[in-house]
């Protein structure tokens, strides 16, 4: 049977937005990379931004949701709670209705509590206190901007990201770097947010790629490729652009791990123009693309046109349901904290002796091994007791779209399979939304290969697949709940 209507994925809701500069001070602790030889940030490549989105159904303000997006790699849960405490009060919502996600740029400064004793760490707590004040102010501004909005979604493709699970066959070593032999998720979800009369308000950009263009040779604070991508969209549309990171456990820039900021900007421009290309194909807000019938010409032409939503369609795009969900996941065998502390002391001593001897390479390698120990000690200190961990995620159905946040860093398979199971529905799914110490969620068949992502992961094989089933059940539950009389 021939298709006669191509729906335009749409959400109609009340939305308010505010964006602000949250760039840390130069001199703050910056080193995210084990191979880096600096501690403090020496300058700024591009400003870091925070976005606050207030979202609610058109007729039920009590279901208000606040989405916060920060240009940081991550914060621990206690830091995040403290940073949004003022926002919670300003937006008049419970804490569980505030979802904080991160662009995950690795060049923003590493600000977790275990960095406070290190050079530049003395600036972390004052900075985070100021961040909390900024977020509360942005929440108030977003509330003033709150009004009915039409979100129209488009899909494009961008090859900037590549699979990064590479096998160095000569050395029989698994390394993290561009792997041209494996396919990579290249989907771009872009969205235009307008007033009901079509007046542009802002644009959304959702893409899955680790912001790791800038690596150990970079000492500048930077949003990585995200900054230039937003700039391209904003400059061409005249509205703010909000970036939402996608699931990118195995994805990174093809051209990355450099100290050259121009490479990061080039990557961002590639993504920004891909988003603009997708947005250029949209019709007017509140319209689907419908077959109009034949016109006799040199050929018999089948004509299509943008047609306004009828009443049932207009009602459908106002749907709103969702909330938090949780599943218990088993830990894998975890390292011993006493052994990690002994290893940290040993590697730190090796680094000092190598520096004294002028052996830069040996000092770098010893510093990287010490960094791995620090990170594991932080994870162990923050994990809940026992052999299982509560894994939290949220699912919201907003009109045609599914907005999802989840903890840790899953592989993109999770997003791809959800899109396959719920075709025709935009899926915006962002990671690192709490419990960052869990690190990566790998597919079951990726364990035991020597991949980097398995080493810092706290969860056992099969957890990603369990999360997929839990998210699928959550979406189906929301759909069933909506259909019940």
N, C-alpha and C positions, 0 to 999 in steps of 0.2 A: 504494500500500500504506500503510495507516494506521500511524502511529508508536505504539508501545506502551511505549517507554522513553525518558525524557529524562535523559541522564547529568548528574550534577553534577560539573563540572570540579574535579579534586582532585589534590593532590600529597601523598604520604606520604614523609617523610624525617626525618632528624635535624636539629634546628634549635636554635640558641641565639641570644639577643638581649640587647643592652644598649644603653641610650640615655643620653646625657650632654649637659651644657650646654657649649657651645664659644663663647659670646659673647665677641667681642674687647673689649679695653678701650676705654672712651670716650676719644676723642682720636686713635684710629687713623685712618690715611688711609681715606677713605670714598667719595670722589667717583667714581661710575661713569658719570655722565651728562655729556656735553659741555656741556650748557646749565647745569649746576650752578655755583653761585657760592661754594660752600664746599669745603674740602678734608677737614677732620677731622669724625669723627662727634661729635655733641653730646649723645647720649643713647641710650637703648635703648627701642624700642617693645615688642618681645617677645624672649625669649632665642632664640639660635640653638642648634640641636641637632645632634648626631652620632648616627647609628645604626650599630651593627655587628651584622651577621647572620652567624653561622657556619652553613653549610649542608653537608650531606653525605648520600650515600645510606645507607640503613638498615644495610647490611651491608658497606660499603666505605669506611671512614674515611680511607683514603689518598687518596680523591678529594675531600677537603674543599675547599670554596669559601668565601671570605669576601667579603661584600658590605658596603661602607662607603658610607653616604649622609651628605653634609655640607650644612649650610645655608650654602653659599657660591655665588657666581656661577660661579667656576672657580678653579683654580690651574694653574700651568704644570706640565709633566710632572716637572721636577726637584723642585719643591716637593712635589708629590704623593708622589713616591718617598721623599723624606726624611720626610714626615709619617707614612707607613705602615711605615717601617723597623722600628720597635719592635713594631708590630702583627704584622708578618711573623714576627718571632722568637717573640712570645707565642703566636701561633696555630699555629706549627710548619707553615707552608706556604711554598711558593715565591712570589715576588712576582707571577708571572703568574696565580696563583690568588686574588689580591686585586683586586677590581673596585671602583673608586672612582667614584661618581657624585655629582651635585650637585643640590640643589633648584633651583639657578640663580637664586636671589633676587638682584636687582640692588641691594638695600639692605643687604647684609651687609658692605660694605667691599670695595674692589678691591685685592687683595693681591699682584699679580704683581710680579716683581723690579724692573721699570722704575718702580714707584711708590715704592720705598724712598727715593730722593733727595727726594721731595716732602713737604710738611708732613704729619705724622702717619706718614710712612713709617718713621721710626725705631722704631716699635712693631711693625712687621710681622714681622721675624725672631724677636724674643722670643715673640711670640704663636704663630707657627708651631711653634717648639720646644715650647711648652706643649701645642699641639694634638697633636703626636706622642706626648707622654707620656699625654695623655688617651685617644687611640685605643688605645695599648697596654694601658692599664688596662681600657678597655671590651672589648677582645678577651679578656682574662682573665676578665672577668665573663660574657661571652657563652659562653665554654667551660664555665664552671660551670653555666650554664643549659642546656647542650646536652642534648637528649633527643628522643625520637621525637615527631613532630608531624604533625597532619593540617591541610593548607592547603586550604580550601574557597573557591572563587572565585565571585564574582557580578559582574554587569554592570549599570550604571545609566547615566543620562544627566544631564548638567549643562550648562546654556547660559551659564555664567559666562564662558567663553572665546569669543572671536569671531575671525574672520579679520581680520588687521591690515594687509593690503595694500590701501590705499585710494587711489583716484584723485581728486585735487582737480581737478575739471573746470574750475572757474573760472580757476585758475592753470595748468592743464595740468601738474600736478605730482603725482608719486607720493610719498605720505607714509605713515608707519607709524602707523596708528590704526584704530580699529574700522571695518570695512567691512560694513555691513548687506546689501550686494548679493551677497556671497559666502557660501556655506555654510562651516561650521567643524566639525571633529571635536569631538564632545561626549561621547565614551565615557568612562565612569568604570569602572575595574576595581577592585573592592574584594575583599579576601580576609580570611577569619577563620582565625586560627591557634589550634588547640586541642591539648590532649593527646589521646591516643587515647580516653580516657574522656569527652571532650567538655569538659573544664575549659578555659575561655578563657585564652589566653596573650597574644596581641597581635592587632592588625589592620594590614593593608596597604592603602594608598590610592595608586592610579596614575592620573594625569590629565595631559593635555597642555595646558599654558598657561604662557607666559612670566610669571614673577612680577615684573611691571612695573607693578603698581598704584602703588607708590611710586616717584617719579621725581625730577627735579632739585630740586624744592622740599622734599624730605625730607632731613634730616641725621641721622636716627635709625637705629641698627642694627636690622634687622628681617628676619624670614623671609618678609615680605610675606604674601600670603593663606595660605601654607602653615601658618603658626602657628595661625591660628584654625581652619582645617580639621582639623588634628590634634587641637586642643583639643575641638572638637565631638564627634569620634569617641571620643576617650578619655573624656570626661565621661559619655557615654551608655553606653559599654561597660565602663568600669572597667579597661581594659587600655591599654598604650601603643599609639600609632598611628605607623607608619613610612610616610613619604611618598616615593614614587618619581616623579620627573618623567617625562613622556612626550615624544614628538617634537613640538616646537612651533615650528618655524622660522617659520611664518606665523601663529601663534596668540598672542593676548594677551588680557587682561581687556577685556571690553566697556567697563567703567568703570575707567579706569586713568590713568596718567601724572599723578598728583596728589601732593600732600604730605600728604593727610589719611589718617591711620592708620585711622580708622574705615571708610574705603572698603575698605582692604585686609582688615580684619576682616569686613566684610560680604561681600566676595567669598569669603573663606574659609568663612564659615558656610554660604553657598550650596552650596559644594562638599562640606563635611562632611555636611550633611544629605542630599545626593544619595547619598553613599556609604552612610550609614546606611539610606536607603531600599532600596538594593540589598541590603545585608546582611540586612535584615529578611525578605527573601524566601527565605533559605536554609533548608533542612531540616537535620536532624541530621547531624553529620559521618559520612562513610562510608555515605551513603545516596543512591540515585538515585530519581527520581520515575517510578513505573511504573503502567501501566493494570491495574486489578484485575477489570474485567468489569462487566456490567450489574446494576442493582438495579431491580426493578419498583416504581414509585411512581406518583404522578399522571402523571409522565412516566417513561420508561425512562432511568434515570440511568446514565451511564458513570462509574465511580468510579476514582480514582487514589489512590495512597498512597506514602509514603516507604518504600522497601524497602532492607535492608542489601545491601552489595556481596556478590556471590558470589565464589568463590575466584579465577576468572580476572580479574574486575574489581579485586579487592583487590591482585592481583599487578601489574596494569597501572598502577595509580596509584603504584607504587613504582619505576617506571622512572626511570633516571638516566643521562644521557649528555651529552657536550658538551665544549667547550673553546674556545680562541682560534682565530680565523681571520684571514686577511689578504688584501687585494687591492691592487694598485698602481693609483693613479689619477693622471691627468695634471693638472698645474697649468694655470691660465689664464695669460695675459700679466700679469706682476706689475709693480707700480710700481718706479721707480728709487729706491734708498735715498738717494743724494746729493740728489736733487730733494726727497725727503720731508724731509730734514734742513734744507734751505734753506727749504722751506715752513713747517716748524715754527718756525724762527727768525723768519720774517716774521710769522706769525700771533701768536706770543708777543709780539712788539713791538707789533703792532696792539692786542692786548688791554691791554698796559700803558698805551699812549697813550690808549685809550678810557676806562680806569679813571681815569686822571689828569684827563681832561676831564669825568668824571662821566656819560659816555654808557653807561649800564648795558646797553642792548640791543646796542650795537656790541661792547662788551667780552664779553658772553655769546657772541655769534656767533663772534668771533675765537677765544675759548677753545674753542669746539666744534670749529672747524677745526683748531686745534692738537692737540686730543685725537685727532682722526682720524689725524693724522700720527704721533702717539706709538704708536697701536695698530698702524699698519702697520709701523712700524720694529720693534716687538716681534715681529710675525708673521714678518717677513723674517729676523730674527736667529735664530728658532727653527725655521724650515723646513729640511728636509734639502736638501742640494745636488742639482742635477739638475732634470730637467723632470717628474719623477713623484714621488709620495709614497706610502709604505706606509700603507694605511688599515686599522686593526685593529678587530675587533669580536669579541664572544663570543656563543655560542649554547649554552644548556643546556636540555635536555628534562628536566623534573621532573614525572613522572607525566603528567597531561594538559596541563600548561602549558609554555610556552616563555618562558624568561627570557633577555633579550638586552640587551647593552650595546653602545654604539657611540660612535665619536669624533664630535666637532664637533656641529653643530646641523641635522639634516635636517628637511625639511618633513614634515608628518604623513602625506603620501601614502605614505611608506615603511611606516609602521605599518599604515595602512588596507589597503594591498595585501597585506601579509603576512597579515593577519587574513582577507582574502578568499580567499587561496590555501590557508590552513590553517583552515578553518571548524571551529567547535566547540572550539577550543583557545584558552585565554586567552593573550594575547601581552603580556608586560610588557617594553617596550623603552625603555631610558633612554639619553639622549644625553650629550654632554660627558664621556665616559669616556676621557679622554686626547686628545692632539693638539688642544688647544682653538684653536691658532692657525689651523686650517683654516677656522674660522668656519662659514658656512652651506653646506648642500647643498640647492640648489633643483632642482625639476623642470626638465627641458630647456626646456619652453615658457615658463618664467618669466624666462629670461634675455632681455636686450635691451629690457625694459619700463621700466627706470629704477627698479626696486625697490631699497630700501635693502639688502636681503640680498645682492644681487649685488656691491655695492661692497666689503665686507670679505671676501667669499668668495675663497679661494685656488684653488679647483678649477674645472675646465672644465665646460661644459655636458655633460650625459650621465652625470656621476658618480653622481648619486643613483640613476639607473636601473641603473647597473652594480652599486652596492651592493645594491639590491633583488635582482638576480639572484644575487649571491654569497651573500646570506643565505638565499634560497630553496634554493640548492644545498646550503648547510650543513645546513639542517633536513632536507632529503631524504636527505643523506648519513647523518645521525644515525639517521633512521628505517630506512634500508636496513641500516645496521650492526647495529641492534637486531634486525632480522628475520632476519639471516644466522645459520645454525646455528653 
